[in-house]
Amino acid sequence: MKINVALSYNIFEPLTYRAECSPVELKAGTRVLVPLGKRVALGWVLALDSPYKGRLKNIIGVIDDPFSPDWAFLEFARQTAAAYFASAGSILDHCLPPSQKNFKNMRLEADGQVRKMAEFGPGQLEKLAAADGPLRFFFKVGTEAVPPAVPPVEDTQFSRLLLGPERDSEYAKMCQETLSGGRSIILLVPDIATASYWQTVIPGLDLYHSEVKTAAKENIWRQYRLGKSGVVCGGLSALMLPLADPGLLIVDRAASPLYQRGFTSPFRIDHLAAIRARAGRIPLLRGAASHSCATYWQRRDHDITDRRRERGISCQVHMLKGRERGIPADIVDMIRQNVLGKKKTLVLLNRIQPARHLFCDSCRKIAACPRCGGILQVEETQAVACRRCTFRKESLNDCPRCGQNLTLLQDISIDSLSRAVERAVDEKTVRIVTAADLKAVAPIVAAVRSSPIVIATPAALNPFFRKMFAAVIYVKPESFFNMEEFNAAELIYATGAEIGETLEQGGELHVFSVFHFHYALRFLMDEENFFERELKYRRWFQLPPFASVYQLELKGASLRSLAAAMRGLNLKFKDDLQIKRIYLASRQPLRGTYRGVLELHTSAEKIALAGLHKIKGSHLQRTAG
């Protein structure tokens, strides 16, 4: 019998193997051990048939475990793999309990003894399988058998968008209705602190994220697999939990632009949630502070509940000079005036520690790299280095332009601004908040409530701090996002909406930016005009939501060979695949190779048809759409 196997390695297309087993022993969703070159690999059976007619290898063995993903989860894995050019097997691995994710935890009964996988080499396993047929592997900690999930007779899926800050009561009400029917809920959030917030709102909620201990995660996995009805809250781990009977999927701010920058996973949680809801016919409820371009464009076709009320929030945009460094006096003065006026103030910055530069009083400019013209930075060792090229010097005392002495200048950051404010106001008034501080939520929330000035990273845009501030100062929004990205304006607008949730009635938003003239800032409080202009640009340049966006990263041993490969692909596919940008990821080699990126605004099907996912050493990542 030929079977299709999706490997746990990131090999996009399933491979075909021969299995000398009966259909009763093998089914879609069964895990198997197969040979892969001179190695062995775990994989998942996707189908019990294959059109492949070439030479086949036999599988080595079958994982003897009652757990198997249901039809809906398998379909979810297939659709996700197609959209992200990933292996369906690596996606299915996410649905396993912690005890079954480690290859070395498997056992094999051989010669009348139970032995660990580590005791066998790939060659030994293949010989045993050739002599005795497919081997039976098992884990030290197995899973319990459960009745197979039955597809619903009717399509009960609905998709709804809930806009506005007051989402707590709506979530609690829908969770209660779903739980009363004996079904479970997945609540997706962008960070761990937000998960802690919803734990205070929804009684009995189970946290399932990266900081939950392994034993606790194992216990939660087993309880829900055996039919527990409850609410699970987290990120990717929670989304991949194979609930016995999911009845509702809530996505709360999981699509926030503030969390996409540092998210190491290639997957977009909001996109995966939509795929899982569609594949499993699960009702989907999305909560957000504002529309995205896609939902605004399709608003007449969506079920939208808009609970945003006129709160009298005002917005002022202040100009910063592009080449000005250091701490702007206007910001310090505004904070001081707010303290005198008893206005609780939040200052949002993107940098914790300041960047240190060398400044020439004679030229009135920052010292530039003599090799490429980039801005030089001073490291902790006092050495001077350029971030654009490889120029580096142990010390630089004189200006390369005029020869005069250089002085050390610190750029604006949480650290430098807090010291400047303490000098201007009162050393006991400033409270600093970063993501690390929110690991212990209760004490930091109490400290913020009693502090007139809070200087923070975007971690402060959290439900715990909702309607807490009279004024927010948003410093350099252009430093939070790459302004060359196609959706930079939308990211700034969405961030402005989340900032608005931290302001009380009649609060003030002050934006200090060198980007002050851009409509993304001018229309922060004007939704209709912002989206009218943004969607017009996207139609002109065929940008999302009218297309999907992928980044194709290429590698080269030299800049010359890499540039030649990138030019060749650009000339061949520029029009067909809508290549909008082509650039070097860095002018410096990383682990001996140079890297370049092509930004493709097209569908996964067209990329697969062009064969770009098969380029050796390349990496495809879906970024939007």
C-alpha positions in Angstrom: 0.0 0.0 0.0 1.3 3.5 -0.9 0.9 6.2 1.6 1.5 10.0 1.6 3.6 11.1 4.5 4.2 14.8 5.6 7.5 14.8 7.4 8.2 16.7 10.6 11.1 18.3 8.7 10.3 21.4 6.8 9.9 19.7 3.5 7.0 21.3 1.7 5.7 18.4 -0.4 4.6 15.1 1.2 6.7 12.0 0.3 5.4 8.6 -0.8 6.4 5.4 1.0 5.3 1.8 0.9 3.6 0.4 4.0 3.0 -3.3 4.5 0.1 -2.7 6.9 -3.6 -3.1 6.7 -5.9 0.0 6.4 -7.1 -0.8 9.9 -3.6 -0.2 11.3 -3.0 3.0 9.3 -5.3 5.9 8.7 -4.9 9.6 7.9 -3.4 11.2 11.0 -1.3 8.2 12.1 2.3 9.0 13.0 5.0 6.9 11.3 8.8 6.6 11.3 10.4 6.6 7.8 13.8 6.6 6.3 15.1 9.9 4.9 18.4 9.5 3.2 20.8 8.2 5.8 18.6 9.4 8.6 15.2 8.5 10.0 12.4 11.0 10.4 8.9 11.2 12.0 6.0 12.0 9.8 2.2 12.0 9.6 0.1 9.9 7.2 -2.0 12.3 5.1 -3.6 9.8 2.6 -3.6 6.1 2.0 -3.0 6.5 -1.7 -0.6 8.3 -4.0 -0.2 8.8 -7.7 3.6 8.5 -7.5 4.9 5.6 -9.6 8.6 5.7 -8.9 10.8 3.5 -6.6 9.6 3.5 -3.0 11.1 2.8 0.4 9.2 1.0 3.1 8.3 2.8 6.3 10.2 1.7 9.4 7.4 1.6 11.9 4.2 3.0 13.2 3.8 5.1 16.4 1.4 3.0 18.6 -0.7 5.8 20.2 -4.5 6.3 20.3 -4.2 10.0 19.6 -4.9 11.1 16.0 -5.9 14.5 14.7 -9.5 14.6 13.5 -10.6 15.4 10.0 -10.9 19.1 10.7 -7.4 19.5 12.2 -5.9 17.6 9.2 -7.6 19.9 6.8 -6.4 22.9 8.8 -2.8 21.6 8.6 -3.1 21.1 4.8 -4.4 24.6 4.2 -1.8 26.2 6.5 1.0 24.2 4.8 -0.2 25.4 1.4 -0.4 29.1 2.5 3.0 29.1 4.3 5.0 26.7 2.1 5.6 24.6 5.2 5.4 20.9 5.9 2.0 19.8 7.1 3.9 17.4 9.4 5.7 20.2 11.2 2.3 22.0 11.7 0.7 18.8 13.0 3.6 18.5 15.5 2.2 21.5 17.3 -0.9 19.6 18.3 1.1 17.1 20.3 1.4 17.1 24.1 4.9 18.1 25.4 5.8 14.5 26.2 5.5 13.4 22.6 7.3 16.1 20.8 10.8 14.8 21.6 12.0 12.1 19.2 14.2 10.5 21.9 11.2 9.8 24.2 10.1 6.9 21.9 10.5 3.3 23.0 10.7 0.0 21.0 10.2 -3.5 22.1 13.1 -5.6 20.6 14.4 -9.0 21.6 11.8 -9.2 24.4 13.1 -6.0 26.0 11.8 -2.4 25.9 14.7 -0.2 24.7 15.1 3.5 24.0 15.3 4.9 20.5 18.7 6.3 21.3 20.1 2.7 21.5 19.4 2.2 17.7 21.0 3.6 14.7 19.1 4.3 11.4 20.7 1.3 9.8 19.7 -1.0 12.6 16.1 0.2 12.5 15.8 -0.4 8.8 17.2 -3.9 9.2 14.8 -4.8 11.9 11.9 -3.4 9.8 13.0 -5.4 6.7 13.1 -8.6 8.8 10.0 -8.3 10.9 7.8 -5.8 9.0 6.8 -2.4 10.3 7.9 -1.9 13.9 5.6 -0.7 16.7 7.0 2.3 18.6 5.4 3.9 21.6 6.1 6.7 24.0 6.8 6.3 27.7 3.8 8.5 28.4 1.0 7.6 26.1 -2.4 9.2 25.4 -5.8 7.9 26.1 -8.3 6.8 23.4 -11.2 9.1 22.8 -14.2 8.7 20.5 -13.6 10.1 17.0 -15.0 13.6 16.3 -18.1 13.6 14.1 -18.4 16.4 11.5 -21.4 18.7 12.1 -24.3 18.0 9.9 -24.8 21.8 9.2 -22.3 24.5 8.6 -22.6 26.4 11.9 -19.6 28.7 11.3 -20.0 32.4 11.7 -17.5 35.2 11.6 -18.0 38.4 13.6 -15.9 41.5 14.3 -16.3 43.4 17.6 -14.8 46.9 17.6 -14.3 49.0 20.7 -12.6 48.8 24.1 -15.6 47.3 26.0 -15.2 43.6 25.0 -15.0 42.0 28.4 -18.7 41.4 28.9 -19.3 40.2 25.3 -16.5 37.6 25.6 -17.7 36.4 29.0 -21.3 36.1 27.7 -20.4 34.1 24.6 -18.0 31.9 26.6 -20.8 31.1 29.1 -23.2 30.2 26.2 -20.7 27.9 24.6 -19.7 26.2 27.9 -23.4 25.6 28.7 -23.6 23.6 25.6 -20.7 21.4 26.7 -18.2 22.8 24.2 -14.8 24.5 24.6 -13.4 27.9 23.7 -9.9 29.1 22.5 -9.1 32.7 23.3 -6.0 34.0 21.4 -4.1 37.0 22.7 -0.9 38.7 21.6 1.2 38.4 24.7 1.4 36.7 28.1 0.4 39.8 30.1 -2.8 40.0 28.1 -3.5 36.4 28.9 -3.1 37.2 32.6 -5.7 40.0 32.2 -8.3 37.7 30.7 -7.7 35.2 33.5 -9.0 37.9 35.9 -12.1 38.5 33.7 -13.2 34.9 32.8 -13.3 32.6 35.9 -11.7 29.2 35.4 -9.7 30.1 32.3 -6.7 27.9 31.6 -3.5 29.5 30.4 -1.6 27.5 27.7 1.4 29.4 26.5 5.2 29.3 26.5 5.7 30.2 30.2 3.3 27.5 31.5 5.3 24.7 33.0 5.6 21.4 31.0 3.7 19.3 33.6 0.8 21.8 33.7 0.6 21.9 29.9 0.6 18.1 29.7 -2.2 18.0 32.2 -4.3 20.6 30.3 -3.7 18.8 27.0 -5.0 15.6 28.4 -8.0 17.1 30.1 -9.3 18.9 27.0 -8.5 15.9 24.8 -10.6 13.7 27.0 -13.6 16.1 26.7 -13.2 18.8 29.3 -15.3 21.9 28.5 -13.5 25.1 29.3 -11.6 28.2 28.0 -8.0 28.0 26.9 -6.0 31.2 26.5 -2.7 31.7 24.8 -1.0 32.2 21.5 0.1 29.6 18.9 0.2 26.8 21.4 -3.4 27.4 22.4 -4.5 27.7 18.7 -2.9 24.3 18.0 -4.6 22.5 20.9 -6.7 19.6 19.5 -9.8 20.2 21.5 -12.3 17.3 21.5 -15.3 19.7 20.7 -14.3 23.3 20.0 -17.3 25.6 20.0 -15.9 29.1 19.7 -12.6 30.8 18.6 -11.9 34.3 19.9 -9.1 36.4 18.5 -8.4 39.4 20.7 -5.8 41.8 19.4 -3.7 38.8 18.3 -3.3 40.7 15.0 -1.8 43.8 16.7 1.0 45.3 14.7 3.0 45.9 17.9 3.5 42.1 18.3 4.3 41.2 14.7 7.8 42.7 14.8 9.3 40.4 17.4 7.2 37.3 16.7 9.7 34.6 15.8 7.1 32.2 14.3 6.5 32.4 10.5 2.8 32.2 11.2 0.3 35.0 11.6 -2.0 34.0 14.4 -5.0 35.8 13.1 -4.6 34.2 9.7 -4.2 30.7 11.2 -7.3 31.3 13.4 -9.4 32.1 10.3 -8.1 28.9 8.6 -8.9 26.7 11.6 -12.3 28.2 12.0 -13.1 27.7 8.4 -11.7 24.1 8.3 -13.5 23.0 11.5 -16.7 25.1 11.1 -15.9 26.9 14.4 -17.6 30.2 15.1 -15.0 33.0 15.0 -15.2 36.2 17.0 -12.5 38.9 16.5 -12.0 41.8 18.8 -9.9 44.9 18.0 -9.6 48.6 18.7 -10.2 49.5 15.0 -10.7 48.2 11.5 -7.9 46.8 9.5 -7.7 47.6 5.8 -9.2 44.2 4.9 -12.1 44.4 7.3 -12.9 48.0 6.3 -12.8 47.1 2.6 -15.1 44.2 3.2 -17.2 45.8 6.0 -20.5 45.4 4.1 -20.0 41.7 3.9 -18.9 41.2 7.5 -21.0 40.9 10.7 -19.6 43.9 12.6 -20.5 45.2 16.0 -19.1 48.7 16.5 -19.1 49.8 20.1 -16.7 52.7 19.7 -18.3 55.8 21.2 -17.3 59.4 20.9 -14.9 59.9 23.8 -13.7 63.4 22.9 -10.0 62.3 22.5 -7.9 64.9 20.8 -4.8 64.4 18.7 -1.9 66.8 18.0 1.1 66.0 15.8 4.3 67.8 16.6 7.3 68.2 14.3 10.7 66.8 15.0 13.7 67.6 12.9 15.0 64.7 10.9 18.7 64.9 11.8 18.1 66.2 15.3 19.5 63.9 18.0 19.3 63.9 21.8 16.2 64.5 23.8 13.8 67.1 22.4 13.2 69.9 25.0 9.5 70.1 23.9 8.8 66.6 25.2 10.4 67.2 28.6 8.6 70.5 28.9 5.2 68.9 28.0 5.7 66.2 30.6 6.5 68.8 33.2 3.4 70.8 32.4 1.3 67.7 32.6 2.6 67.0 36.1 1.8 70.5 37.2 -1.7 70.2 35.7 -2.1 66.8 37.4 -2.5 64.9 34.1 -1.4 61.3 34.4 1.0 60.8 31.4 2.2 57.8 29.4 5.2 58.2 27.1 5.7 55.5 24.5 9.2 54.9 23.2 10.7 52.1 21.1 14.2 52.0 22.6 15.1 51.1 26.2 18.8 52.0 26.1 20.0 55.0 24.1 22.0 54.8 20.9 25.2 56.7 21.4 26.7 58.9 18.7 29.6 61.3 18.2 28.5 64.9 17.6 30.6 67.8 16.1 29.6 71.2 17.5 31.4 72.9 14.6 29.6 71.1 11.8 26.4 70.7 13.9 26.2 67.1 12.6 26.7 63.6 13.8 30.0 61.9 12.8 29.4 59.8 9.6 31.2 56.7 8.5 34.1 57.7 6.2 33.6 54.5 4.1 29.8 54.5 3.3 28.4 57.7 4.9 26.3 55.8 7.5 25.8 57.1 11.0 28.5 55.9 13.5 27.6 54.5 16.8 29.7 54.3 20.0 29.7 50.8 21.6 30.1 50.0 25.3 33.9 49.5 24.8 34.0 53.0 23.4 34.8 51.6 20.0 33.1 53.3 17.0 31.3 51.1 14.5 29.1 51.6 11.4 25.9 49.5 11.2 25.7 49.8 7.5 29.1 48.5 6.5 32.0 46.8 8.3 33.9 49.9 9.3 35.1 49.9 12.9 37.7 51.9 14.8 38.8 51.5 18.4 38.4 55.2 19.1 37.5 58.4 17.2 38.2 61.8 18.8 38.3 64.2 15.8 35.5 64.9 13.3 36.3 63.3 9.8 34.9 66.5 8.2 36.6 69.4 10.0 39.0 67.8 12.4 37.4 69.4 15.5 36.8 67.5 18.8 33.7 65.2 18.9 31.4 64.9 22.0 29.3 62.0 23.0 25.5 62.4 22.3 22.8 60.0 23.5 19.7 59.5 21.5 16.2 59.6 23.1 15.3 56.3 24.9 13.5 55.2 28.0 16.7 55.3 30.0 17.9 58.7 28.9 14.4 60.4 28.9 13.6 59.1 32.4 16.8 60.7 33.7 16.1 63.9 32.0 12.5 64.0 33.4 13.7 63.2 36.9 16.0 66.2 36.7 13.3 68.5 35.4 10.4 67.3 37.6 11.0 65.0 40.6 13.1 61.9 40.8 10.3 59.9 42.5 7.6 60.5 39.9 8.8 58.3 36.9 7.8 54.7 36.5 9.4 52.6 33.7 7.4 49.7 32.2 8.8 47.1 29.8 7.7 43.6 28.8 10.0 42.1 31.4 8.2 44.1 34.1 4.8 42.7 33.1 5.9 39.2 34.1 4.7 40.1 37.6 1.5 42.0 36.6 -0.2 42.9 39.9 2.6 44.9 41.5 3.4 46.8 38.3 -0.2 47.7 37.7 -0.5 49.1 41.2 2.7 51.0 40.7 1.5 52.5 37.4 -1.8 53.6 39.0 0.1 55.6 41.7 2.7 57.1 39.3 2.0 60.5 37.5 4.5 59.7 34.7 5.0 56.3 33.0 7.7 55.9 30.4 7.2 52.6 28.6 7.6 50.4 25.5 4.5 49.2 23.6 4.0 46.6 26.4 2.0 49.2 28.2 -0.7 49.0 25.5 -2.4 46.3 27.5 -5.9 45.8 28.8 -4.6 46.3 32.4 -4.0 50.0 31.6 -7.2 50.7 29.8 -8.6 54.2 30.4 -5.8 55.0 32.9 -4.1 58.0 31.4 -5.1 61.6 30.7 -2.4 62.1 28.1 -0.2 59.9 25.9 3.0 61.1 24.2 3.8 58.8 21.3 7.5 59.4 20.3 8.7 58.7 16.8 6.1 56.2 15.4 8.4 55.8 12.4 10.9 54.0 14.7 8.4 51.4 15.7 7.8 50.2 12.1 9.8 50.0 8.8 8.4 52.9 6.8 9.4 51.2 3.6 6.8 48.4 4.2 3.6 48.5 2.2 1.4 48.5 5.3 3.4 51.0 7.4 0.5 53.6 7.4 -2.0 50.9 8.5 0.3 49.8 11.3 0.7 53.4 12.6 -3.1 53.9 12.4 -3.8 50.6 14.3 -1.3 51.5 17.0 -3.0 54.9 17.4 -6.3 53.1 18.0 -4.7 50.9 20.7 -3.2 54.0 22.3 -6.7 55.5 22.4 -7.9 52.6 24.6 -5.4 53.7 27.3 -6.9 57.2 27.4 -9.7 58.4 29.6 -12.7 60.4 28.5 -11.4 63.6 26.9 -7.8 62.5 26.9 -5.0 63.9 24.7 -2.7 62.1 22.3 0.5 63.9 21.3 2.6 62.5 18.5 6.2 63.7 18.0 7.5 62.6 14.6 9.7 63.5 11.7 7.0 61.8 9.7 4.5 64.6 10.8 3.3 65.4 7.3 2.0 61.9 6.5 -1.7 61.1 6.3 -1.2 58.1 8.7 -0.7 60.7 11.4 -3.0 63.4 10.1 -5.9 61.0 9.9 -5.3 59.2 13.2 -8.7 60.3 14.5 -10.4 60.2 11.1 -11.2 56.6 10.1 -13.1 57.3 6.9 -10.5 59.6 5.3 -7.6 57.4 6.4 -9.0 54.2 4.8 -10.3 56.0 1.7 -6.7 57.2 1.0 -5.0 54.0 2.1 -7.2 51.7 0.0 -6.8 54.0 -3.0 -3.0 53.6 -2.8 -3.4 49.9 -2.5 -5.6 49.6 -5.6 -3.0 51.6 -7.6 -0.1 49.5 -6.5 -2.0 46.1 -6.2 -1.2 45.8 -2.5 -3.2 43.9 0.2 -6.0 43.3 0.8 -6.1 42.9 -2.9 -3.2 40.4 -2.9 -1.1 38.3 -0.5 2.5 39.2 0.3 5.5 36.8 0.5 9.1 37.4 1.1 11.6 35.2 -0.7 15.0 35.2 0.9 18.0 34.2 -1.2 21.5 33.4 -0.1 24.8 33.8 -1.9 28.5 33.2 -1.1 29.3 36.7 -2.6 27.4 39.9 -3.2 28.0 39.6 -6.9 26.5 36.1 -7.2 23.6 37.0 -5.0 22.8 40.2 -7.0 22.9 38.2 -10.3 20.4 35.7 -8.9 18.1 38.4 -7.6 18.2 40.3 -10.9 17.5 37.2 -12.9 14.4 36.4 -10.8 13.2 40.0 -10.9 13.5 40.2 -14.7 11.7 36.9 -15.2 8.8 37.2 -12.7 8.5 40.9 -11.9 5.1 41.3 -13.7 3.7 37.8 -13.2 4.4 37.6 -9.5 4.2 41.4 -8.8 7.7 41.8 -7.3 7.4 45.2 -5.5 10.7 45.4 -3.7 14.1 43.8 -4.0 16.8 44.6 -1.5 19.7 43.2 0.5 18.9 42.1 4.0 22.3 43.2 5.1 25.6 44.3 3.4 27.4 42.2 6.0 27.6 38.4 5.7 25.7 36.3 8.2 27.4 32.9 8.9 29.4 33.4 5.7 26.5 34.1 3.4 24.9 37.3 2.1 21.2 37.5 2.0 18.7 39.3 -0.3 14.9 39.6 -0.2 12.3 39.8 -3.0 8.8 40.9 -1.9 6.1 39.1 -3.9 2.5 40.4 -4.0 0.8 37.3 -5.3 -0.8 34.0 -4.2 0.8 30.9 -3.0 -0.5 29.0 -6.0 1.3 31.2 -8.5 4.6 31.0 -6.5 4.3 27.2 -6.4 3.6 27.2 -10.2 6.7 29.2 -10.8 8.7 26.8 -8.7 10.3 29.5 -6.5 9.7 27.4 -3.3 12.1 24.8 -4.7 15.1 27.2 -5.0 18.0 25.6 -3.0 18.9 27.5 0.1 15.9 29.9 -0.2 13.3 30.7 2.4 9.7 31.8 1.7 7.7 33.6 4.4 4.2 34.9 4.2 4.0 38.4 5.7 0.5 39.7 5.0 -2.7 39.2 3.0 
